[in-house]
Amino acid sequence: MIGSTAYLVTLLFASIALLILLINWKTKLHPFLALLITSAVTALAAGEEIAKIPETIAAGAGDTLGETGVVVALGAMLGRLLADSGAIQRIANLVIEHSSPKAAPWIMTGVAFIIGIPMFFEVGLVVLIPVIYAVASQLEKKTGQKKLWYLRILVPAIAALACLHGMVPPHPGPLIAVSGLDANVGMTIGLGLVCAIPTVILAGPVYARWIAPRVKLEPTADLIDQYTGARAEVDQKELRTIPVWLAFVTVLVPVVLMLVHTVVQLVAPESSFEPIAEVIGNPIIAMLAGVVFAAIALGWTSGMGGERIRSSFGDSLKSIAGVILIIGGGGAFNEVLKDSGIGDAVVGATSHLEMNLILLGWFIGILLSFATGSATVGITSATGIVAPLIGDHSGAYVSLVVIAIGSGSIGLNWVNHAGFWFVKESFGMTIGQATKTHMMVQTLVSVFGLIFAFLLSLLFV
């Protein structure tokens, strides 16, 4: 009974219900504790040996923190220094002065789209969070409209970053499908961008305009201070003004380093420069280089001094310690769900479905991503199931199957995904607010990506 598909699927929904209950119960349990408790209970109910449960939880939390936690910490340090030096306000003022409030969400869409080409979702958002906060706070002052602009600016960024992360190589997910289906990388990139542009518009600024007045998000004062330096405005009067060009360069340092790796992967993957590009383009190394550059360039230009820079870095880590722990808790929950066998049960139930390959790949991708909390599991499993069925389809059609699988993997990004908790905690959302925004945006990206891939496939059947 414990190993049956019905039991495992029921366990999935029961574990999610338990997690939501613990967080929203009268005790308002901290999400980190709720995630660990739910992980332990789920592992026990799935039949995992009691002695192995702590190891599974530690492995899941450790892997996630190793991949994401360090980048988030470095991003927080970079964001705080940009705020305390006055650099981020210079960028925000430039955006506000040269655009109308209605145009600002579209500008953020374009910026996030460009940044999302080389960067993973979480890394791109880490870089953009200070800009999102600064622009949104300035728009609140300019328009006098509270609890509106944070989502108007954030939602397009989520849509663009998620879309490119899931649908367009050389991001790891799409590359797994490209390799497994023997698709053409260049053609997949081209068709992926064709599908991505309308998808991002509809799931980004269009959806943001509708949802923002209904959710009415306003982050806490501590979060606003963390990313805008609101309480440091008096101190900033003692500093020298940061040139706008230097503010932009500082933000773009990690972006450029990752973009170099992306270009080398596409143009000269076997060259002697590729190992070097892989190192400097690694998210941790790229973010570390960005922080060091910011400390030197912004510190010297503004006259902050070593003591104030160190204080800025220390304050940044205090404010995001809880976020990092919650991300680790999400990783633990993710690992338990994968080890429980839920993913294998879903694969077994769907492997014999007779469907259009684009629909089948998308369906398996989204189902397994939701079931296991891992987009990689969704893509890998969907690719393995679809690969033997490809036959003699055209190269363009195979690329569209890759795009559909990638689109499926980013949908239903909910409480068992570390990214959900990262966005929720970074903007002080409730679970309901994060569901209506982050999860819904990624699901819209997933659905629209499928629709446009399917429509294009009609030309290549």
PESUL-V539610 format. One record per residue. PSI is psi in radians with two decimals (* if undefined). OMEGA is omega in whole degrees, 0 to 359 (none if undefined). Layout:
# PESUL-V539610
{{PSI:OMEGA} {PSI:OMEGA}}
This chain:
# PESUL-V539610
{{-0.75:183} {-0.62:183} {-0.02:183} {2.68:180} {-0.77:182} {-0.74:181} {-0.77:183} {-0.70:178} {-0.71:177} {-0.69:179} {-0.67:178} {-0.92:182} {-0.59:178} {-0.67:180} {-0.68:178} {-0.71:178} {-0.71:179} {-0.75:180} {-0.81:180} {-0.68:179} {-0.79:181} {-0.68:183} {-0.61:184} {0.07:180} {3.03:182} {-0.54:180} {-0.29:181} {0.99:184} {2.43:179} {2.39:183} {-0.61:180} {-0.82:179} {-0.72:180} {-0.71:179} {-0.73:179} {-0.75:179} {-0.82:180} {-0.69:179} {-0.80:181} {-0.78:180} {-0.74:181} {-0.76:179} {-0.72:179} {-0.78:181} {-0.48:180} {-0.10:177} {0.24:179} {2.53:179} {2.37:184} {-0.69:183} {-0.42:183} {-0.22:184} {-0.83:178} {-0.65:180} {-0.72:179} {-0.79:181} {-0.78:180} {-0.69:180} {-0.77:180} {-0.79:180} {-0.74:182} {-0.76:180} {-0.74:182} {-0.75:179} {-0.59:178} {-0.64:182} {-0.69:190} {-0.68:187} {-0.75:181} {-0.73:180} {-0.72:179} {-0.74:179} {-0.79:179} {-0.67:178} {-0.66:177} {-0.70:178} {-0.75:178} {-0.79:181} {-0.71:181} {-0.69:179} {-0.68:175} {-0.69:180} {-0.85:185} {-0.47:179} {-0.22:182} {0.00:183} {-0.72:184} {-0.55:177} {-0.57:177} {-0.71:178} {-0.81:181} {-0.76:180} {-0.68:179} {-0.76:179} {-0.79:183} {-0.73:184} {-0.49:185} {0.30:176} {2.77:175} {2.81:177} {-0.61:180} {-0.51:183} {-0.37:185} {-0.78:178} {-0.58:179} {-0.66:176} {-0.76:178} {-0.63:177} {-0.82:180} {-0.75:179} {-0.82:180} {-0.61:179} {-0.77:180} {-0.79:180} {-0.58:182} {-0.25:180} {-0.84:179} {-0.30:192} {2.51:170} {2.84:183} {-0.96:185} {-0.69:182} {-0.77:178} {-0.69:180} {-0.64:176} {-0.76:180} {-0.64:186} {-0.37:185} {-0.82:179} {-0.67:179} {-0.73:179} {-0.83:179} {-0.81:184} {-0.80:181} {-0.77:181} {-0.74:180} {-0.65:178} {-0.68:179} {-0.62:176} {-0.76:180} {-0.70:184} {-0.71:185} {-0.33:184} {0.20:181} {1.97:179} {2.77:174} {0.63:180} {-0.80:194} {-0.39:180} {-0.74:178} {-0.56:178} {-0.53:180} {-0.62:184} {-0.79:186} {-0.80:177} {-0.61:179} {-0.78:178} {-0.79:182} {-0.83:183} {-0.81:182} {-0.75:181} {-0.72:182} {-0.88:181} {-0.63:179} {-0.66:185} {-0.49:192} {-0.35:191} {2.11:170} {2.72:14} {0.48:174} {2.59:188} {-0.73:182} {-1.02:178} {-0.59:180} {-0.57:176} {-0.80:180} {-0.67:177} {-0.79:180} {-0.79:184} {-0.55:181} {0.01:181} {0.81:180} {2.80:177} {2.16:184} {-0.83:182} {-0.77:180} {-0.65:179} {-0.70:178} {-0.82:181} {-0.88:180} {-0.58:178} {-0.72:179} {-0.63:177} {-0.72:178} {-0.57:187} {-0.69:187} {-0.96:178} {-0.54:179} {-0.82:181} {-0.68:179} {-0.82:184} {-0.75:182} {-0.27:183} {-1.76:185} {-0.58:180} {-0.87:179} {-0.63:180} {-0.70:180} {-0.57:182} {-0.74:189} {-0.54:186} {-0.81:180} {-0.32:184} {-0.45:179} {-0.67:176} {1.18:181} {2.36:172} {1.86:180} {2.84:180} {2.83:180} {-0.63:180} {-0.72:179} {-0.73:179} {-0.73:179} {-0.68:181} {-0.73:188} {-0.18:179} {-0.23:183} {0.56:185} {-0.67:182} {-0.09:182} {0.16:183} {-0.65:179} {-0.78:179} {-0.58:183} {-0.39:178} {-0.38:178} {-0.16:184} {2.77:174} {2.60:183} {2.34:178} {2.25:175} {2.51:182} {-0.70:182} {-0.64:180} {-0.62:177} {-0.76:179} {-0.75:180} {-0.73:181} {-0.73:178} {-0.62:188} {-0.17:181} {-0.94:179} {-0.55:179} {-0.83:182} {-0.73:180} {-0.72:178} {-0.58:179} {-0.63:177} {-0.79:179} {-0.73:180} {-0.80:181} {-0.75:180} {-0.69:178} {-0.69:184} {-0.69:188} {-0.76:184} {1.17:185} {-0.39:182} {0.15:184} {2.89:179} {-0.32:180} {-0.26:185} {-0.77:178} {-0.66:178} {-0.77:180} {-0.63:179} {-0.66:180} {-0.92:183} {-0.38:179} {-0.07:175} {2.34:185} {-0.71:181} {-0.81:180} {-0.73:181} {-0.74:179} {-0.67:177} {-0.75:177} {-0.67:178} {-0.70:179} {-0.78:179} {-0.77:179} {-0.75:180} {-0.74:181} {-0.71:181} {-0.93:187} {-0.87:182} {-0.68:180} {-0.78:181} {-0.76:184} {-0.73:183} {-0.33:183} {0.50:182} {-0.74:183} {2.71:185} {-0.67:182} {-0.75:181} {-0.60:178} {-0.78:179} {-0.71:178} {-0.70:179} {-0.78:179} {-0.75:180} {-0.77:179} {-0.62:182} {-0.68:182} {-0.59:177} {-0.70:188} {-0.35:183} {0.16:179} {-0.77:179} {-0.67:179} {-0.78:182} {-0.72:179} {-0.70:180} {-0.68:176} {-0.73:176} {-0.71:177} {-0.68:176} {-0.64:177} {-0.66:178} {-0.78:179} {-0.74:178} {-0.82:183} {-0.70:179} {-0.74:180} {-0.67:179} {-0.75:182} {-0.34:183} {-0.31:182} {0.11:180} {-0.75:180} {-0.77:179} {-0.64:179} {-0.72:180} {-0.71:178} {-0.78:180} {-0.60:182} {-0.42:186} {-0.19:188} {-0.40:183} {0.19:179} {2.37:177} {1.75:182} {2.89:169} {2.38:187} {-0.62:179} {-0.76:178} {-0.71:181} {-0.82:180} {-0.77:179} {-0.79:184} {-0.80:180} {-0.70:180} {-0.83:183} {-0.62:182} {-0.78:181} {-0.58:176} {-0.74:178} {-0.70:185} {-0.62:186} {-0.20:183} {0.34:183} {2.04:176} {-0.59:181} {-0.74:177} {-0.74:180} {-0.82:181} {-0.80:183} {-0.80:182} {-0.77:179} {-0.70:179} {-0.77:180} {-0.60:180} {-0.68:185} {-0.55:187} {-0.82:182} {-0.25:184} {-0.08:186} {-0.74:178} {-2.36:185} {0.55:177} {2.71:181} {2.79:179} {-0.66:180} {-0.70:180} {-0.72:179} {-0.71:177} {-0.64:179} {-0.54:174} {-0.72:176} {-0.81:181} {-0.70:179} {-0.74:178} {-0.80:178} {-0.68:178} {-0.73:179} {-0.63:186} {-0.33:183} {0.00:179} {2.81:178} {0.72:179} {1.67:190} {-2.55:193} {-0.26:177} {0.17:175} {2.31:179} {-0.58:180} {-0.59:178} {-0.79:182} {-0.58:178} {-0.84:179} {-0.77:181} {-0.87:184} {-0.55:181} {-0.42:181} {0.25:175} {0.69:183} {2.75:165} {2.95:177} {-0.68:179} {-0.76:179} {-0.74:180} {-0.58:178} {-0.76:181} {-0.35:182} {-1.32:186} {-0.95:182} {-0.75:182} {-0.69:179} {-0.82:181} {-0.57:177} {-0.67:176} {-0.73:176} {-0.75:180} {-0.82:183} {-0.80:180} {-0.64:176} {-0.74:177} {-0.80:183} {-0.83:183} {-0.60:176} {-0.72:180} {-0.75:180} {-0.73:178} {-0.57:182} {-0.42:179} {-0.36:179} {-0.26:188} {0.20:181} {*:none}}
